[in-house]
Amino acid sequence: MGIGNAQLDVTNHPTPGELAAAVRLVAAHYSGPRGVWAYEAFDYINAAYFGGGLPTPAIQWGITAHGACLGLTTSSARPPVVTLHPSLLGGSEKVTPWGVSPALLDVAYAFDVLLHECIHVNVEHTSP
């Protein structure tokens, strides 16, 4: 089996705007409302705290290594990849994941974790 007549053009890289639009579509498709919310929160964080200077990361919701991290940023990737643990919006694997009261696990808590991960993006991708 081959790819037929299709050719992969590795010389034509997407623009930052095209890449930002693509990762948003993927997040909306695979994560639904959580994916849309994550980019709305990112846009606010980027404008309010970083003057719009951050590259748009690929934001995904998934179990972090051993489930131990609230969030994780892979800075070696282009764009950076931010993984947010799904229990940030309410524990599903444990009643009190990370020893955090279920009453605290909500969009405000997830926002704070995303802000923290955006600091990693800033350090790795915009600092000299």
C-alpha positions in Angstrom: 0.0 0.0 0.0 1.2 3.4 -0.8 -0.1 6.9 -0.7 -0.9 6.9 -4.4 -0.4 10.1 -6.3 -0.5 12.2 -3.1 2.8 13.9 -2.3 3.9 15.2 1.1 5.3 18.7 0.7 7.8 19.2 3.5 9.1 22.5 2.2 5.9 24.5 2.6 5.5 25.1 6.3 2.2 26.6 7.6 2.3 30.2 8.8 1.8 30.8 12.5 -1.8 31.9 11.8 -2.5 28.8 9.8 -1.0 26.6 12.5 -3.0 28.5 15.3 -6.2 27.9 13.4 -5.4 24.2 12.8 -4.6 23.4 16.4 -7.9 25.1 17.5 -9.9 23.0 15.0 -8.2 19.8 16.3 -8.9 20.8 19.9 -12.5 21.6 19.2 -12.9 18.3 17.3 -11.2 16.0 19.9 -12.0 17.8 23.1 -15.2 19.5 22.4 -16.2 22.3 24.8 -13.0 21.7 26.9 -10.9 22.3 23.8 -12.8 25.5 22.8 -12.6 26.8 26.4 -8.8 26.1 26.6 -8.1 28.3 23.6 -10.5 31.0 24.8 -8.6 31.0 28.1 -5.3 30.9 26.3 -6.3 34.0 24.2 -7.1 35.9 27.4 -3.9 34.8 29.2 -1.8 35.7 26.2 -3.3 39.1 25.8 -3.5 40.0 29.5 -0.2 38.6 30.8 2.1 38.3 27.7 1.0 41.2 25.4 -0.1 38.7 22.8 3.5 37.5 22.3 3.2 33.8 22.9 3.1 31.4 20.1 -0.2 29.4 20.0 0.5 26.0 21.6 -1.2 22.8 20.8 -3.4 22.4 23.9 -4.6 18.9 24.6 -6.5 17.3 27.5 -5.0 14.1 28.6 -3.5 12.0 31.4 -0.1 13.4 32.2 2.8 11.0 33.0 1.6 8.8 35.8 -1.3 11.2 36.3 0.9 13.1 38.7 1.0 16.5 36.9 -1.8 19.0 36.7 -0.3 20.2 33.4 2.7 19.6 31.3 4.4 21.7 28.6 6.6 20.1 26.0 8.8 22.9 24.9 10.9 21.1 22.4 7.9 20.8 20.0 7.0 23.5 17.5 4.4 24.7 18.4 4.8 23.9 22.0 2.4 21.3 23.3 0.4 21.9 26.6 -1.3 18.9 28.2 -4.0 19.7 30.8 -5.1 16.8 33.0 -8.9 16.2 32.6 -9.4 16.1 36.4 -8.7 19.8 36.6 -12.4 20.2 35.8 -13.4 17.7 38.4 -11.8 14.5 39.6 -12.8 11.4 37.8 -10.0 9.0 38.6 -9.9 9.8 42.3 -12.2 11.7 44.6 -9.4 14.1 45.5 -6.8 14.0 42.8 -3.5 15.5 43.9 -5.1 15.9 47.4 -7.1 18.9 46.1 -10.7 19.3 47.3 -13.2 18.5 44.6 -14.9 21.9 45.4 -11.8 23.6 43.9 -11.5 21.6 40.7 -13.2 23.8 38.1 -12.5 26.3 35.3 -10.8 28.7 37.6 -8.4 26.0 38.8 -7.8 24.9 35.2 -7.2 28.6 34.2 -4.5 28.9 36.9 -2.8 25.7 35.6 -3.0 27.0 32.0 -1.5 30.3 33.1 1.4 28.3 34.7 2.0 26.3 31.6 1.9 29.6 29.5 4.8 30.8 31.7 6.8 27.8 30.5 5.9 28.6 26.9 7.0 32.2 27.4 10.4 31.1 29.0 11.1 28.5 26.3 9.9 30.3 23.2 10.1 34.1 23.7 13.0 34.6 26.1 16.4 35.5 24.6 
